[in-house]
Amino acid sequence: MRFGRQKRRGNITVLVALCLVALVGLAAISLDGGVLQEDRRKAQAAADAAALAAATNLYQNYELYQGLDNNDKAKAAALAVASANGFTNDGTTSTVTVHVPPTSGIMSGKAGYAEVIVQLNQSRYFSREGGTGTLPVTARAVARGMWYAVGDGIIVLDPSSSGALSAGGGGSVSVVGANIVVNSSSASAAIANGGGTLTAPEFDVAGVPGTSTSGTGSSFSGTIESGQTPIPDPLAYLPVPDSSTMTVQSNKAINYSQKKTLTLNPGVYTGGISVSGQGQLVLNPGIYYMDGGGFSFTGQGGMSASGVMIYTNPASNSDNININGSGTISWTPPTSGVYTGIALFQARSSTNTVTVSGNGSTSMYGTFYVAGGPLKVTGNGTGDVLGSQYISYDLITGGNGSFSISWNVNQVARTRLVGLVE
């Protein structure tokens, strides 16, 4: 009997020992697992930050390389950020792999995207008895960095007013190749009156029911979608031109009414520019900064502006942009730099009205950007092209003629797309 009891006690001892080994093993795995989870979070944060660094470089050089890393600077930026976060790519403790463009996932092979894979080779701590070698922890991130053409033909930013979009006059206005967005939540956010027609493929209106019309024959032609989510200003990121880096071309207002041709160069114009009468105005390519005074072109003369953006910083309510010449007007926006595709840019803090009119021989392309005030566009001729895109606080269209807003991917403003996508 005594022998039997001793045997049972021995069995129990062995069983307890085995259980203790198992418990210790589980505890070790649990403890190492907790460390690995923390390492996984750190690796993912590093991968995200590194991918964003690469994407930022792709965005900054997008004009040169169209989203490719031809000079390896995007890769270098990613590696530097990963190293700053403790992943030095020494090949032993950690490895950091950068692919521009990505070689896996839904963005594989697409320019403008960067893929970063971070691997940490974690040493074992409590689980050394259960295995040898390091424990790999891997994280992956993909970020996008590019310029992208703003895809709507008209964007009205006013969040609440009735008639934020007001289509008047007896003529017809057509938005070609893009939709109209109206952010106003008013039940009469968009109003048509006077007998004219505003045509677009689609009207996306925040208000409910979205539109109202009045006046015989007045109408919006196109699919109307009510109750849509307002969109933010796509050009809110756009910096104001730095006048301190520009040539001062005039220290006083220019008022020109002669019959001769006036040729001007880009730079700062204190007091603005006003041209009237029968004179011809030629603006050489570049940025024209109106430091007060506004910009006015009226009369019977013609205007030629190739690769030009006019920026106005009004000093008073009378410092407006007014383009209303009866002669031939030809205007295209810059084709390179941060202001690519932008023809007019009024200071965001200004509520002044920008007025543009066509009288039958006007061809203007580019984005009219008036984030803080109303944009008034009228046509009294036929066949005018009055811009490629309007982004304004409010928009008023009118006139008894016909004109179009001709959206084109190469002649409209670009928005910045930088962010994680995977």
KELUM-147610 format. One record per residue (C-alpha): residue in one letter; x, y, z. Coordinates in steps of 0.1 Angstrom, whole numbers, padded with zeros to 4 digits, always signed. Layout:
<pts>
AXYZ/...
</pts>
This chain:
<pts>
M+0000+0000+0000/R+0028+0024+0009/F+0045+0017-0024/G+0013+0024-0043/R+0009+0057-0025/Q+0044+0068-0033/K+0039+0059-0070/R+0008+0080-0072/R+0025+0108-0055/G+0053+0105-0080/N+0029+0106-0109/I+0012+0137-0095/T+0046+0154-0091/V+0055+0146-0127/L+0021+0158-0139/V+0025+0191-0119/A+0060+0196-0134/L+0046+0190-0169/C+0018+0214-0163/L+0042+0240-0149/V+0064+0237-0181/A+0033+0241-0203/L+0022+0271-0182/V+0056+0287-0184/G+0057+0281-0221/L+0023+0297-0226/A+0033+0326-0205/A+0065+0330-0225/I+0045+0329-0258/S+0020+0354-0244/L+0047+0378-0232/D+0066+0376-0265/G+0033+0379-0283/G+0026+0412-0265/V+0060+0425-0275/L+0054+0415-0311/Q+0020+0433-0311/E+0037+0465-0299/D+0064+0460-0325/R+0038+0455-0352/R+0022+0488-0343/K+0056+0506-0344/A+0064+0490-0378/Q+0031+0500-0393/A+0035+0536-0381/A+0069+0537-0396/A+0057+0522-0429/D+0029+0547-0430/A+0052+0577-0423/A+0078+0565-0449/A+0052+0559-0476/L+0038+0594-0470/A+0073+0609-0472/A+0078+0592-0506/A+0044+0603-0518/T+0051+0639-0508/N+0083+0638-0529/L+0064+0624-0558/Y+0038+0652-0555/Q+0066+0679-0553/N+0082+0665-0585/Y+0051+0654-0603/E+0055+0680-0630/L+0090+0667-0639/Y+0085+0630-0635/Q+0048+0624-0637/G+0047+0602-0605/L+0079+0582-0612/D+0110+0583-0590/N+0135+0590-0617/N+0160+0605-0593/D+0154+0581-0564/K+0146+0610-0541/A+0113+0595-0531/K+0129+0563-0521/A+0156+0582-0501/A+0129+0602-0483/A+0111+0570-0473/L+0143+0554-0460/A+0152+0585-0441/V+0118+0587-0423/A+0119+0549-0416/S+0154+0553-0401/A+0142+0582-0380/N+0115+0560-0366/G+0140+0533-0356/F+0140+0511-0387/T+0175+0516-0401/N+0175+0490-0429/D+0207+0474-0416/G+0196+0440-0430/T+0199+0424-0396/T+0175+0441-0372/S+0153+0456-0398/T+0148+0458-0436/V+0129+0486-0454/T+0119+0480-0490/V+0106+0508-0512/H+0088+0503-0545/V+0079+0533-0568/P+0055+0524-0583/P+0042+0495-0561/T+0048+0459-0571/S+0018+0444-0553/G-0017+0453-0544/I-0044+0472-0563/M-0020+0501-0571/S+0006+0478-0586/G+0025+0495-0615/K+0006+0528-0611/A+0026+0560-0613/G+0021+0585-0584/Y+0021+0557-0558/A+0048+0545-0534/E+0049+0512-0515/V+0069+0507-0483/I+0074+0473-0466/V+0090+0474-0432/Q+0103+0442-0415/L+0116+0440-0379/N+0135+0409-0369/Q+0127+0407-0332/S+0148+0387-0308/R+0132+0361-0287/Y+0129+0369-0250/F+0108+0345-0229/S+0102+0319-0256/R+0139+0310-0263/E+0133+0276-0249/G+0106+0269-0274/G+0126+0279-0305/T+0156+0296-0320/G+0161+0325-0344/T+0143+0359-0346/L+0106+0366-0349/P+0099+0386-0381/V+0073+0415-0379/T+0062+0429-0412/A+0041+0460-0421/R+0031+0475-0455/A+0018+0509-0466/V+0010+0525-0499/A+0006+0563-0503/R-0004+0585-0533/G+0014+0617-0543/M+0002+0635-0574/W-0014+0665-0591/Y-0049+0658-0602/A-0072+0680-0624/V-0102+0692-0605/G-0130+0673-0622/D-0160+0696-0620/G-0168+0724-0644/I-0185+0746-0618/I-0182+0745-0580/V-0202+0770-0560/L-0188+0771-0524/D-0215+0791-0506/P-0229+0767-0479/S-0263+0782-0473/S-0276+0810-0495/S-0306+0809-0517/G-0296+0815-0553/A-0260+0806-0547/L-0261+0795-0584/S-0283+0820-0603/A-0287+0815-0640/G-0304+0845-0656/G-0307+0862-0690/G-0323+0849-0721/G-0294+0831-0736/S-0278+0796-0731/V-0248+0785-0711/S-0233+0751-0715/V-0208+0733-0693/V-0189+0709-0716/G-0174+0677-0702/A-0180+0682-0665/N-0206+0685-0638/I-0219+0714-0617/V-0217+0713-0579/V-0236+0736-0556/N-0228+0734-0519/S-0257+0755-0506/S-0281+0737-0483/S-0309+0761-0492/A-0341+0746-0508/S-0336+0772-0535/A-0298+0768-0538/A-0300+0770-0576/I-0323+0794-0594/A-0330+0799-0631/N-0349+0829-0644/G-0352+0852-0674/G-0359+0825-0699/G-0324+0812-0704/T-0310+0776-0701/L-0280+0763-0681/T-0269+0729-0694/A-0245+0704-0678/P-0243+0666-0677/E-0253+0667-0640/F-0261+0691-0612/D-0250+0679-0577/V-0268+0701-0552/A-0266+0700-0514/G-0300+0716-0510/V-0333+0698-0508/P-0352+0697-0530/G-0322+0712-0546/T-0333+0736-0573/S-0361+0760-0581/T-0369+0778-0614/S-0389+0809-0623/G-0394+0828-0654/T-0409+0817-0687/G-0387+0790-0704/S-0360+0791-0677/S-0345+0758-0670/F-0316+0736-0659/S-0309+0710-0685/G-0292+0678-0671/T-0296+0653-0644/I-0304+0670-0610/E-0292+0652-0579/S-0305+0667-0547/G-0293+0663-0511/Q-0256+0658-0521/T-0227+0661-0496/P-0210+0695-0501/I-0174+0693-0512/P-0145+0713-0497/D-0127+0739-0517/P-0103+0718-0539/L-0079+0747-0541/A-0078+0756-0504/Y-0041+0744-0504/L-0031+0768-0532/P-0005+0793-0519/V-0009+0830-0526/P+0018+0843-0550/D+0047+0857-0531/S+0049+0893-0543/S+0083+0898-0526/T+0099+0875-0551/M+0084+0892-0581/T+0096+0921-0602/V+0078+0954-0594/Q+0066+0965-0628/S+0047+0996-0617/N+0044+1016-0585/K+0012+1033-0596/A-0020+1025-0613/I-0018+1020-0651/N-0047+1036-0670/Y-0043+1031-0707/S-0068+1043-0734/Q-0046+1049-0765/K-0051+1032-0799/K-0016+1017-0798/T-0006+0983-0784/L+0004+0981-0747/T+0027+0952-0739/L+0032+0942-0703/N+0054+0918-0684/P+0046+0896-0654/G+0052+0911-0619/V+0037+0934-0593/Y+0014+0962-0604/T+0006+0985-0575/G-0027+1002-0581/G-0037+0977-0608/I-0042+0979-0645/S-0071+0995-0665/V-0072+0994-0703/S-0100+1009-0724/G-0107+1025-0757/Q-0093+1009-0789/G-0059+0999-0777/Q-0045+0964-0778/L-0032+0947-0747/V-0006+0920-0748/L+0003+0902-0716/N+0035+0882-0718/P+0035+0848-0700/G+0036+0847-0663/I+0019+0858-0630/Y+0005+0893-0628/Y+0000+0904-0592/M-0025+0933-0587/D-0016+0950-0554/G-0048+0969-0551/G-0066+0986-0580/G-0079+0954-0596/F-0078+0946-0634/S-0101+0961-0660/F-0102+0955-0697/T-0130+0972-0716/G-0136+0990-0749/Q-0132+0981-0785/G-0096+0968-0784/G-0083+0933-0782/M-0064+0914-0756/S-0039+0886-0759/A-0026+0867-0729/S-0008+0834-0734/G+0002+0814-0703/V-0010+0841-0679/M-0026+0841-0645/I-0039+0873-0629/Y-0039+0875-0591/T-0058+0904-0575/N-0054+0915-0539/P-0081+0942-0536/A-0075+0972-0512/S-0111+0984-0514/N-0145+0973-0526/S-0139+0990-0559/D-0108+0971-0568/N-0125+0946-0591/I-0117+0924-0620/N-0138+0934-0650/I-0132+0919-0685/N-0157+0932-0710/G-0141+0941-0743/S-0159+0940-0776/G-0127+0932-0795/T-0110+0898-0798/I-0099+0884-0765/S-0076+0854-0763/W-0064+0840-0730/T-0048+0808-0718/P-0035+0799-0683/P+0000+0788-0673/T+0010+0753-0683/S+0036+0747-0657/G+0042+0754-0620/V+0018+0754-0590/Y-0006+0777-0609/T-0010+0754-0639/G-0045+0758-0654/I-0055+0790-0634/A-0064+0821-0653/L-0079+0843-0625/F-0073+0841-0587/Q-0088+0866-0563/A-0076+0868-0527/R-0097+0844-0507/S-0105+0871-0481/S-0121+0894-0507/T-0158+0895-0513/N-0155+0917-0544/T-0173+0907-0576/V-0154+0894-0605/T-0171+0902-0639/V-0163+0885-0672/S-0183+0891-0704/G-0181+0877-0739/N-0193+0896-0770/G-0188+0871-0798/S-0150+0869-0802/T-0138+0857-0769/S-0117+0826-0762/M-0107+0823-0726/Y-0095+0791-0710/G-0085+0781-0675/T-0100+0782-0640/F-0116+0813-0626/Y-0110+0810-0588/V-0130+0834-0566/A-0133+0816-0533/G-0147+0845-0512/G-0169+0865-0536/P-0194+0862-0565/L-0183+0855-0600/K-0206+0870-0627/V-0202+0857-0662/T-0224+0869-0691/G-0224+0863-0728/N-0240+0886-0755/G-0225+0871-0786/T-0225+0835-0799/G-0200+0808-0796/D-0178+0824-0769/V-0157+0802-0746/L-0155+0819-0713/G-0132+0798-0692/S-0127+0761-0685/Q-0138+0760-0649/Y-0154+0782-0623/I-0147+0778-0586/S-0164+0807-0567/Y-0184+0815-0536/D-0215+0824-0556/L-0220+0823-0594/I-0243+0844-0616/T-0246+0837-0653/G-0266+0859-0677/G-0267+0876-0710/N-0288+0870-0741/G-0262+0852-0762/S-0246+0818-0758/F-0213+0807-0744/S-0197+0776-0730/I-0174+0766-0701/S-0151+0741-0718/W-0136+0717-0692/N-0103+0702-0703/V-0080+0682-0682/N-0050+0702-0694/Q-0066+0736-0689/V-0080+0735-0654/A-0066+0738-0619/R-0051+0709-0602/T-0057+0697-0567/R-0031+0680-0544/L-0036+0643-0537/V-0012+0632-0509/G-0023+0604-0485/L-0024+0568-0476/V-0044+0545-0498/E-0034+0510-0486/
</pts>
